[in-house]
Amino acid sequence: MKRRRFLQRISSILAVLGITEAEWLTFGNRYYQALAQSSPRKLGLLIGINQYPENPALSGCLTDVELQRELLIHRFGFQGSDILTLTEEEASREFIQAAFLDHLGKQAKPSDVIVFHFSGYGSRVKLETSPERMQNALVPAANGSKDPQDEKIVNYILEETLLLLLRSLPTDRVTAVLDTSYYAPSTVLGLKIRALQESVEAKLAAEELDLLKQLKTQKLPSTPIVLAATSNPKQSAREGLFSGFSAGLFTYALTQYLWEFTPATTIQVALSHVENSLSKLASKQQPTLLSNQKNQYITSLLPAEFSADVENLSPKREEALNTLPSLVGKGTEGLGFPDEVKNHLLPHSSIGAEGAVSAIEEDGKTVHLWLGGLPPQVLLYYGVNSRFTLATTEQLVLRSRTGLTAKAQISKIDITTPLQVGQLVQEAVRVLPRNINLTIALDTGLERIERVDATSAFAAFSRVSTVVVGEKPADYLFAKLQQTPSRYGLFSLGGELIPNTTGEVGEAVKLTVQRLAPKLSTLLAAKLWRLTENQGSSRLALKATLEIISDTSPSVVMQRETVRTFKTETSIKKSVETRLIASLPTPIVPIGSRMQYRVENQSDRRVYLILLGLNNNHTAIAFYSWETLQEPNTADTKPLLKEAVIAPGETLTLPQTNAASAWVISGPAFFYEQQLIFSTAPFSETLAALNTAKYSTAEQGPIGPLLNSLDVAQALLQDLHNASALKTEMNGTATDSYILDVNNWASFSFNFQVM
């Protein structure tokens, strides 16, 4: 369809949308002004829709647009005038396609960078030309028919049409992000999903079909990178409720990663980090790369017998995992890393950040901050008096925060360099409250009396609070199982039942809640140690590699390293082996594998370490560095824990590589979540807490059950607080808060699946 035809149709829909001609001209000027700017340029088209007239409203799509816009401007050097946003009623099919053709197609040149983003509903629809299958489609605003005589017409944009539009752009540096999904389950538990039920009777508008037909006849030069929120047709893109705002889980995790880290050279590595973040946000979404070249890329890394299974790697994952390390020594030549999966977005600063200065008040000492780079699980508890460092080394002290925005003051009276809007800010001191609770959301599917009983039962536990689902941020969901007769159980916010948390059939709410007591303590402990994660902001030079031990050489499962150290420029370059492993879905570890961590201390200080975690049953585990002492005047021996410490420049394997201390993965299949935490000071209180639990001789392995998980987690935070040199300077804050200094601690998260 010609661009002129689109523009001719715009005037006919202005009245329907309630937009005057003057408003449309103002809207148009937002991107026509960019025409005068010279190329190369960076162009963005960002679309977000919360309000759908005939469907339940979404909550986080406008925040997604804001997250992307702030990222592109402050982290990737886009000009605000080159980013066009279409939100709510502006984001009709006609407006989206007209803006696409004018703002992107008309302006872009071969050297330009383009970013397209869509947040909103998706659905599925049949084409009359191929009625045997359903097609994925994006749902714009005002998606219903304008023809009262044909109510079956929908103004959807086919995913196929969008991909062809992206390919039609005259530059090969195109990235698209689709935070939507297409399959809507009949029942939804937990977080909102971005998918509408498909309609077998729906018909696409004739204009959409005309455009699709025309695009199919054209020679399309571009090969865009298209990042999708889900990899499986039946996975749902979800949005979460955070500290004062809602957002798409995929968009938030992706933009937060891009703030803190210099983007990896390949998209697969970035997506592996994003998937790890999504798992912490209670979503099993597996983001993916929508590209014809994706399969070619993965296939080129696998033996021929695996190639046919590339879309369903699960049955072959164990063999694939064992095969990949044999390719590592060959280097990148000949491995087929196509340009199509390399990152097109390069930041204008190679150093990551937690946010940027968005405004400066008249006094020159008070600034407004955008904090899109803070880990989502940390943001809710990020306290007053936390500190950030500017590139000029001055520190900003946090005074207040609302959602992703905050106010801060310069810590020094005399400023050598004036503050500027756009300056990046990096975390220096993290202040966390000591009175953090576990929050349980009560599902709206519970009857009123059931919610009253559940509220009363949970209130009997210290440090556990309840909210109604969707009203405030929560950690877990209490609901009925979808079966008859029903039972009560504890779920993740993504709607997955937590093993061993269900009551008996016909059991009262209070009895089910009461039996959750040990589980709630464990889940709160895990919440506390997750708040220590700071791979992006730590100033300790550390690297940790999770490996499978074999008779030949260890194979890498995943790797984590700090990036803001004196080795920044080299540390951001990921090894070939790490890239290969990360190109697969969630790392898979075969049952029976012997595992170890290889930890490298690249700093000039000795560091101490603690390992804590959860398995699939949400049972707490810990690493125990046992030593055996002989009892005085007897032949008896007594096992005691000792500090695990790494000298500067040294490498430690954890556990030590010998048969007596082997860490062997046993069945059945489950997910592992582990947190590896480092400090420049001994973990005295943590070890004392670990020593208080009573273990049998059989349980004295290197990694075993953690019986008093909450006591250990609180002791851990106290040890990190004690390691901070600033705690005496911030005495007023220290009484009711933990003060964590990025120069003294680092914390890495590892997630993998056992099968």
C-alpha positions in Angstrom: 0.0 0.0 0.0 1.3 3.5 -0.9 2.3 5.9 1.8 0.0 8.5 0.1 -3.0 6.2 0.5 -2.3 5.8 4.2 -2.1 9.6 4.7 -5.3 10.1 2.8 -7.1 7.7 5.2 -5.8 9.5 8.3 -8.2 12.5 8.0 -11.2 10.1 7.9 -10.3 8.5 11.3 -9.4 11.7 13.2 -13.0 12.3 14.3 -13.4 8.7 15.4 -10.2 9.0 17.6 -11.2 12.4 18.9 -8.1 14.2 17.5 -8.3 17.6 15.8 -6.4 18.5 12.7 -4.2 20.8 14.7 -3.4 18.0 17.1 -2.5 15.8 14.2 -0.2 18.4 12.8 1.5 18.8 16.1 1.8 15.0 16.3 3.3 14.9 12.8 5.8 17.6 13.6 7.3 15.5 16.3 9.0 13.3 13.7 9.1 15.6 10.6 11.5 17.9 12.5 14.0 15.1 12.4 14.2 15.4 8.6 16.6 18.3 8.8 19.2 16.4 10.8 22.1 14.8 9.0 22.7 11.1 8.8 23.9 8.8 10.2 21.1 8.9 12.7 19.4 6.7 15.3 15.7 6.5 14.8 13.1 5.0 17.2 9.4 4.1 16.9 8.0 3.1 20.3 4.4 1.9 20.7 2.5 1.1 23.9 -1.2 0.5 24.5 -2.8 0.0 27.9 -6.4 0.9 27.1 -8.4 -1.3 24.7 -12.1 -0.3 24.4 -13.5 -3.8 24.3 -10.9 -5.7 26.4 -9.5 -5.6 29.9 -6.9 -2.8 30.3 -3.2 -3.6 30.5 -1.1 -1.7 33.0 2.5 -1.7 31.9 2.7 -0.8 28.2 3.2 2.9 28.7 5.9 2.3 31.2 7.6 0.0 28.6 7.7 2.9 26.2 9.2 5.1 28.9 11.8 2.5 29.8 12.9 2.1 26.2 12.9 5.9 25.5 15.1 6.7 28.5 17.4 3.8 27.6 17.8 4.9 24.0 18.5 8.6 24.9 20.8 8.2 27.9 22.5 4.9 27.2 22.6 4.7 23.4 22.8 8.3 22.4 19.5 8.7 20.5 18.2 12.2 20.1 14.8 12.8 21.7 13.5 14.3 18.5 14.4 11.1 16.6 12.2 8.9 18.8 8.5 8.8 17.9 6.1 7.4 20.5 2.6 6.2 19.8 0.5 5.5 22.8 -3.1 4.6 23.6 -5.5 5.9 20.9 -2.7 7.2 18.7 -1.5 3.6 18.2 -4.2 2.5 15.7 -3.2 0.3 12.8 -3.3 3.2 10.4 -1.2 5.5 12.6 1.4 2.8 13.3 1.8 1.9 9.7 1.8 5.5 8.5 4.4 6.4 11.2 6.5 3.4 10.2 6.6 4.4 6.6 7.2 8.1 7.2 9.3 8.2 10.3 11.4 5.1 9.6 11.1 4.3 5.9 11.3 7.8 4.5 14.1 9.0 6.7 16.4 6.0 7.2 19.6 5.7 5.2 21.9 2.6 4.9 24.1 3.7 7.9 21.3 4.5 10.3 20.3 2.6 13.4 16.6 1.9 13.9 14.7 0.6 17.0 11.1 -0.5 16.9 9.2 -1.5 20.0 5.7 -2.8 20.6 4.0 -3.4 23.9 0.3 -4.4 23.9 -2.0 -7.3 23.2 -1.3 -10.0 20.7 -3.8 -12.5 19.3 -4.3 -15.0 16.5 -6.4 -14.8 13.4 -7.2 -16.9 10.3 -6.5 -15.6 6.8 -9.0 -16.4 4.1 -6.2 -17.5 1.9 -4.9 -20.0 4.4 -7.9 -21.0 6.7 -6.1 -24.1 7.9 -3.9 -22.3 10.3 -3.9 -19.4 12.7 -1.6 -16.4 12.2 0.0 -14.3 14.9 -1.1 -10.7 15.0 -0.5 -7.5 17.0 -3.6 -5.8 18.4 -3.5 -2.0 17.9 -5.8 0.5 19.7 -9.3 0.9 18.3 -9.0 -2.6 16.8 -12.6 -3.1 16.0 -14.3 -2.6 12.7 -15.4 0.8 11.6 -18.0 -0.8 9.4 -21.2 -1.4 11.4 -22.3 -3.9 8.8 -19.3 -6.2 9.4 -18.5 -6.5 13.1 -16.1 -9.4 12.3 -13.4 -7.2 10.8 -10.5 -6.5 13.1 -7.8 -3.9 12.6 -4.9 -6.3 13.6 -1.4 -6.0 12.2 -0.1 -9.4 11.2 3.3 -10.4 12.7 4.2 -11.4 9.2 3.4 -7.9 7.9 5.5 -6.3 10.6 8.5 -8.5 9.9 8.2 -7.6 6.2 8.0 -3.9 7.0 11.1 -4.2 9.1 12.9 -6.0 6.3 11.8 -3.3 3.8 13.9 -0.6 5.6 17.0 0.6 3.7 19.4 -0.2 6.6 20.7 -3.5 8.0 21.0 -2.1 11.5 17.4 -2.7 12.6 16.3 -4.0 16.0 12.7 -4.7 17.0 11.4 -5.7 20.5 7.9 -7.3 20.7 6.6 -7.5 24.3 3.5 -9.4 23.5 2.2 -12.9 23.0 -0.5 -14.6 21.0 -2.0 -17.5 22.9 -4.4 -16.8 25.7 -5.1 -19.7 28.1 -8.7 -20.2 29.3 -7.7 -19.4 32.9 -5.0 -17.0 34.1 -3.5 -17.2 37.5 -1.1 -14.5 38.8 0.4 -11.8 36.6 -1.5 -10.2 33.7 -0.8 -11.7 30.3 -0.6 -9.8 27.0 -2.7 -12.0 24.8 -6.3 -12.0 23.7 -8.4 -15.1 22.9 -8.3 -16.0 19.2 -11.5 -15.6 17.2 -12.0 -18.1 14.4 -14.6 -15.7 12.8 -12.4 -12.6 12.8 -11.5 -11.1 9.5 -8.6 -8.8 8.7 -9.1 -5.4 7.2 -8.7 -5.3 3.4 -6.0 -2.6 3.7 -3.9 -5.0 5.9 -4.2 -7.8 3.4 -3.3 -5.4 0.5 -0.2 -4.2 2.3 0.9 -7.8 3.1 0.4 -8.8 -0.6 2.4 -5.8 -1.8 5.3 -6.4 0.6 5.5 -10.0 -0.5 6.2 -8.8 -4.1 9.0 -6.5 -3.1 12.7 -7.1 -2.8 13.4 -6.6 0.9 17.0 -5.7 1.6 17.2 -5.7 5.4 17.8 -8.5 7.9 16.5 -7.2 11.2 17.0 -8.5 14.7 13.6 -9.2 16.2 13.5 -9.9 19.9 10.3 -11.6 21.1 9.1 -12.0 24.7 8.4 -15.7 24.3 9.9 -18.6 22.4 7.0 -21.1 22.7 3.6 -20.4 21.1 1.8 -21.2 24.3 4.1 -19.1 26.6 2.5 -15.9 27.8 4.2 -12.5 27.9 3.4 -11.1 31.4 3.6 -7.8 33.1 4.4 -7.2 36.7 3.6 -4.8 39.4 6.7 -3.1 40.9 7.4 -0.3 43.2 4.8 2.2 42.1 4.5 1.1 38.5 3.7 -1.8 36.2 5.8 -2.9 33.3 6.3 -5.8 30.9 8.6 -8.3 32.4 10.5 -8.8 29.2 11.0 -5.0 28.5 12.0 -4.3 32.1 14.5 -7.2 32.2 16.0 -6.3 28.8 16.4 -2.6 29.5 17.8 -3.1 33.0 20.4 -5.5 31.5 21.3 -2.9 28.8 21.7 -0.2 31.4 24.1 -2.1 33.7 26.2 -4.0 31.1 27.9 -3.3 27.9 25.8 -5.3 25.5 27.3 -8.7 24.5 28.5 -9.1 20.9 25.8 -11.6 20.2 22.1 -11.3 21.0 22.0 -14.9 22.4 24.3 -13.9 25.3 22.1 -10.9 26.1 18.9 -13.1 26.0 20.4 -15.6 28.4 21.0 -12.9 31.0 17.4 -11.6 30.4 15.9 -15.0 30.8 17.8 -15.4 34.1 16.2 -12.1 35.3 12.8 -13.2 34.1 13.1 -16.3 36.3 13.6 -14.1 39.3 10.5 -12.2 38.4 8.5 -15.5 38.7 8.1 -15.9 34.9 9.1 -18.9 32.9 9.2 -16.8 29.7 12.0 -17.7 27.4 12.7 -14.7 25.1 13.9 -15.5 21.7 15.3 -14.2 18.4 12.7 -14.1 15.6 14.9 -14.5 12.6 15.3 -16.9 9.7 19.0 -16.9 10.6 18.5 -18.0 14.2 18.2 -21.7 13.3 21.1 -21.5 10.9 23.2 -20.0 13.7 22.4 -22.7 16.3 22.5 -25.5 13.8 26.0 -24.4 12.8 27.2 -25.1 16.3 25.7 -28.6 16.6 26.5 -31.9 15.0 24.3 -32.9 12.0 22.2 -35.4 14.0 20.9 -32.5 16.2 20.1 -30.1 13.4 16.6 -31.5 12.8 15.8 -31.0 16.5 16.8 -27.4 16.7 13.2 -26.2 17.4 12.8 -28.8 20.1 16.2 -29.0 21.7 15.0 -30.4 25.0 15.4 -34.2 24.1 18.9 -33.5 22.9 20.1 -30.9 25.3 22.3 -33.2 27.4 24.1 -34.4 24.3 24.3 -30.8 22.9 25.7 -29.5 26.1 28.4 -32.2 26.1 29.1 -31.6 22.4 29.6 -27.8 22.6 32.8 -27.8 24.6 34.5 -29.8 21.9 34.0 -26.9 19.5 35.5 -24.3 21.8 39.1 -24.8 20.9 38.4 -24.1 17.3 38.0 -20.4 17.8 35.4 -18.3 16.0 36.6 -18.9 12.5 34.3 -21.3 10.7 31.8 -21.5 13.4 29.3 -19.5 11.4 28.6 -16.5 13.7 26.4 -14.6 11.2 26.2 -10.8 11.4 22.4 -11.1 11.7 22.7 -12.2 15.4 25.3 -9.6 16.4 24.1 -6.7 18.4 23.3 -3.5 16.3 23.0 -1.3 19.4 26.3 0.1 20.7 26.2 2.4 23.7 27.9 5.8 23.6 29.7 4.8 26.8 31.3 1.4 27.4 30.7 1.7 31.1 27.4 0.5 32.4 25.2 2.5 34.9 22.2 2.2 37.1 20.6 5.4 35.7 21.1 8.9 34.6 20.5 12.5 35.6 17.1 13.5 34.1 16.8 17.1 35.5 18.6 19.6 37.7 16.9 22.0 40.0 17.8 25.7 40.2 20.1 25.3 43.2 22.4 23.2 41.1 22.8 20.7 44.0 19.5 18.7 43.7 19.0 16.4 40.8 16.3 14.1 39.4 17.4 10.6 38.5 16.1 7.9 36.3 17.0 4.5 37.8 16.1 2.0 35.1 19.3 0.1 35.7 18.6 -1.1 39.2 17.7 -4.8 39.5 13.9 -5.1 39.7 13.9 -7.2 42.9 16.1 -4.5 44.6 14.3 -1.4 43.5 11.3 -1.9 45.8 13.6 -1.7 48.9 16.2 0.8 47.6 16.4 3.1 50.6 17.0 6.8 51.3 20.7 7.7 51.7 21.8 5.1 49.1 24.6 6.7 47.0 25.5 7.0 43.4 28.8 8.0 41.8 29.0 10.4 38.8 31.8 10.1 36.2 33.4 13.1 37.9 33.7 11.0 41.1 31.2 13.2 43.1 28.6 11.3 45.0 24.8 11.8 44.9 22.8 10.9 48.1 19.3 9.6 47.5 16.7 11.7 49.3 13.4 10.3 47.9 12.2 7.9 45.3 8.9 7.2 43.5 8.9 4.3 41.1 11.8 4.6 38.7 12.4 8.3 39.4 14.3 9.8 42.4 15.7 13.0 43.9 19.3 13.2 45.1 21.7 15.8 46.4 25.3 16.3 45.7 27.3 15.1 48.8 29.9 17.9 48.5 29.3 21.7 48.8 31.9 22.7 46.2 31.4 21.0 42.9 34.4 21.0 40.6 32.3 20.2 37.5 28.7 21.4 37.0 26.1 18.8 36.9 24.6 18.0 33.5 21.4 16.3 32.3 22.3 13.0 30.8 25.2 12.2 33.1 25.3 8.5 34.0 25.1 7.5 37.6 26.6 4.3 39.1 25.7 2.6 42.3 28.1 3.3 45.2 26.2 2.4 48.4 23.1 0.3 48.6 20.9 0.9 51.7 18.3 -1.8 52.5 15.8 -1.8 55.4 16.2 -4.5 58.0 12.4 -5.1 58.4 11.7 -6.7 55.0 8.7 -9.0 54.9 7.5 -11.8 52.6 4.3 -10.5 50.8 1.7 -13.0 49.8 -1.0 -12.0 47.3 -4.5 -13.4 47.8 -6.1 -14.5 44.5 -9.4 -12.8 43.6 -10.8 -16.3 42.9 -11.0 -16.9 46.6 -14.4 -16.3 48.2 -14.6 -13.3 50.7 -14.6 -15.6 53.7 -11.6 -17.5 52.3 -9.6 -14.3 51.9 -10.5 -13.3 55.5 -9.4 -16.6 56.9 -6.2 -16.5 54.8 -5.4 -13.0 56.0 -5.9 -14.0 59.6 -3.7 -17.2 59.2 -0.8 -15.4 57.5 -0.9 -12.6 60.1 0.1 -15.2 62.7 3.6 -15.4 61.1 6.1 -12.7 61.8 7.5 -10.9 58.8 4.7 -12.1 56.5 2.1 -9.8 55.1 -0.8 -10.1 52.6 -2.3 -8.0 49.8 -5.0 -8.5 47.2 -3.4 -9.7 43.9 -2.8 -6.8 41.5 -3.1 -4.0 44.1 0.5 -4.0 45.5 3.8 -5.8 44.7 3.9 -9.3 46.1 6.3 -12.3 46.1 3.9 -15.2 45.9 0.3 -16.0 45.3 -2.1 -18.0 47.5 -4.9 -19.5 45.5 -7.1 -22.5 44.7 -5.8 -25.3 42.4 -7.7 -25.5 39.1 -9.2 -28.9 39.8 -12.3 -30.5 41.4 -12.5 -30.9 44.3 -10.2 -28.0 44.8 -7.4 -27.5 47.3 -5.4 -24.4 48.3 -1.8 -23.9 47.5 1.1 -21.4 47.1 2.0 -20.3 43.6 4.6 -18.1 42.0 3.4 -14.9 40.5 3.6 -16.5 37.1 1.0 -19.0 38.2 3.2 -22.1 38.8 2.5 -24.2 41.8 5.3 -24.4 44.3 6.0 -28.1 45.1 5.0 -29.3 48.5 2.7 -26.4 49.4 -0.8 -27.8 48.7 -3.3 -28.6 51.4 -5.5 -31.7 51.6 -8.8 -31.9 49.7 -11.5 -30.3 51.9 -8.9 -28.8 54.3 -9.7 -25.4 55.8 -7.7 -22.4 54.6 -6.1 -21.8 58.0 -4.8 -25.4 58.2 -3.2 -25.1 54.7 -1.6 -21.8 55.7 -0.3 -23.2 59.0 1.5 -26.0 57.3 3.4 -23.5 55.1 5.4 -22.1 58.0 8.8 -23.7 57.2 8.4 -22.9 53.5 7.6 -19.2 54.2 10.7 -18.9 56.2 12.8 -20.4 53.4 11.2 -18.2 50.8 11.8 -15.0 52.9 15.5 -16.1 53.3 15.9 -16.4 49.5 14.3 -13.0 49.0 16.9 -11.5 51.3 19.9 -13.0 49.7 18.6 -12.1 46.2 18.7 -8.5 47.3 22.5 -8.7 47.4 22.9 -9.3 43.6 25.2 -6.6 42.1 27.1 -8.2 39.3 26.8 -5.0 37.3 27.8 -2.5 40.0 30.4 -4.3 42.2 33.9 -2.9 42.2 35.5 -6.2 43.1 37.3 -7.8 40.1 35.9 -11.4 40.3 34.8 -14.1 37.9 32.9 -17.3 38.7 32.4 -20.1 36.2 30.0 -23.0 36.8 31.4 -26.2 35.2 30.7 -29.9 34.6 33.7 -31.9 35.5 34.7 -34.6 33.0 37.6 -36.9 32.5 39.1 -34.6 29.8 38.4 -31.0 30.6 35.6 -29.1 32.4 32.7 -27.9 30.3 31.3 -24.5 31.0 27.6 -24.2 31.9 27.6 -20.5 32.6 29.8 -17.7 33.7 29.4 -14.5 35.7 31.9 -11.6 36.2 32.0 -8.1 37.5 32.4 -5.5 34.8 33.2 -2.2 36.6 36.7 -2.9 37.6 40.2 -1.9 36.4 39.8 -4.7 33.7 36.6 -3.3 32.4 37.6 -3.1 28.7 38.7 -6.7 28.6 36.2 -8.2 31.0 33.3 -7.3 28.8 34.6 -9.5 26.0 33.0 -12.8 26.6 34.9 -16.0 25.7 33.9 -18.1 22.7 32.9 -20.9 25.1 30.5 -18.7 27.1 28.9 -17.4 23.9 28.3 -21.0 22.6 26.7 -22.2 25.9 24.6 -19.0 26.2 23.2 -19.5 22.7 21.2 -22.4 24.1 18.0 -22.0 26.3 18.2 -22.3 30.1 21.4 -24.2 30.8 20.8 -28.0 31.2 22.8 -30.2 33.6 22.4 -33.9 33.2 21.5 -35.9 36.4 24.7 -37.6 37.7 27.0 -34.7 36.6 29.9 -33.7 38.9 29.8 -30.0 39.3 32.1 -27.2 40.5 32.5 -23.5 40.6 35.8 -22.0 39.4 36.3 -18.7 41.1 39.0 -16.2 40.1 40.0 -13.3 42.4 41.4 -10.7 40.0 41.4 -8.0 42.7 44.2 -6.9 44.9 42.4 -7.9 48.1 41.6 -11.3 49.6 37.9 -12.2 49.4 35.6 -14.5 51.4 32.7 -16.4 49.8 29.4 -18.0 50.7 27.1 -20.1 48.5 23.3 -20.2 49.2 20.5 -21.5 47.0 17.1 -23.1 46.4 16.3 -26.3 44.5 13.1 -26.9 42.7 11.2 -27.9 45.9 12.2 -24.5 47.3 14.4 -26.3 49.8 17.3 -24.2 50.9 20.9 -25.4 50.4 24.3 -24.0 51.2 28.0 -24.7 50.6 29.8 -26.1 53.6 33.6 -25.8 53.9 34.1 -28.6 56.5 37.3 -29.2 58.4 37.8 -32.0 60.9 39.2 -31.3 64.4 40.2 -33.9 66.9 38.6 -33.6 70.4 41.1 -33.0 73.2 42.3 -36.2 74.9 40.1 -38.4 72.8 40.2 -40.2 69.5 36.9 -38.5 68.4 36.8 -36.0 65.7 34.5 -33.0 65.3 33.5 -31.3 62.0 33.6 -27.6 62.0 33.1 -25.0 59.3 35.9 -22.8 58.1 36.0 -19.7 55.9 36.3 -20.1 52.2 38.9 -17.5 51.2 40.7 -16.6 47.9 43.9 -14.7 48.0 44.6 -11.9 45.4 45.3 -13.3 42.0 44.3 -16.8 43.0 41.7 -19.2 41.7 39.6 -21.5 43.9 37.4 -24.5 42.9 34.4 -25.0 45.0 34.2 -27.7 46.2 37.7 -28.9 46.0 38.2 -31.4 43.2 38.5 -34.7 44.9 36.2 -37.7 45.3 35.6 -37.1 49.0 34.2 -33.6 48.4 32.5 -34.1 45.1 29.3 -32.2 44.3 27.2 -34.7 42.3 23.8 -33.7 40.9 21.1 -36.2 41.9 17.6 -36.7 40.5 14.8 -36.1 40.0 14.7 -33.3 37.4 14.4 -29.8 39.0 15.6 -26.2 38.8 18.5 -24.9 40.7 18.9 -21.3 41.9 22.2 -20.4 43.6 23.7 -17.1 44.9 27.5 -16.8 45.1 28.3 -14.0 47.5 31.7 -12.4 48.1 33.0 -10.0 50.7 36.4 -8.4 51.6 35.6 -9.2 55.3 35.1 -12.6 56.9 31.5 -14.0 57.1 31.8 -14.4 60.8 28.1 -14.2 61.7 27.1 -16.3 58.7 29.4 -19.1 59.7 28.2 -18.9 63.3 24.6 -19.2 62.1 25.5 -22.2 59.9 27.3 -23.9 62.8 24.2 -23.7 65.0 22.3 -26.2 62.8 22.7 -29.9 63.7 23.7 -32.1 60.8 24.2 -35.9 60.7 27.5 -37.3 59.4 25.8 -38.3 56.2 24.8 -34.7 55.5 28.3 -33.3 55.8 28.9 -33.0 52.1 30.1 -29.9 50.3 26.6 -28.7 49.3 23.7 -29.8 51.5 20.5 -28.8 53.1 20.2 -25.4 54.9 18.0 -25.9 58.0 18.0 -22.4 59.4 17.9 -20.4 56.2 16.4 -17.2 57.5 18.9 -16.9 60.4 21.7 -17.4 57.9 20.3 -14.8 55.4 20.0 -12.2 58.1 23.6 -13.0 59.3 24.8 -12.7 55.7 23.4 -9.2 55.3 24.8 -8.2 58.7 28.3 -9.4 57.6 28.1 -7.4 54.3 27.0 -4.4 56.4 30.0 -4.9 58.8 32.3 -5.0 55.8 31.2 -1.5 54.7 33.6 1.2 55.7 30.8 3.8 55.4 28.7 2.4 58.2 30.3 4.6 60.8 29.9 7.7 58.6 26.2 6.9 58.2 25.4 6.1 61.8 21.9 7.5 61.6 21.1 5.1 58.7 22.8 2.1 60.2 20.4 1.6 63.1 17.5 0.4 60.9 19.2 -0.4 57.6 21.9 -2.5 56.1 24.6 -0.4 54.3 26.4 -2.3 51.5 29.4 -0.7 49.8 30.1 -1.8 46.1 33.8 -1.7 46.9 33.4 -4.5 49.5 31.0 -7.0 48.1 29.9 -8.8 45.0 27.0 -11.3 44.4 26.3 -13.5 41.4 23.2 -15.4 40.5 23.2 -18.8 38.8 20.1 -20.6 37.5 20.1 -23.9 35.7 17.9 -26.9 35.1 18.6 -30.5 36.0 17.2 -33.3 33.8 
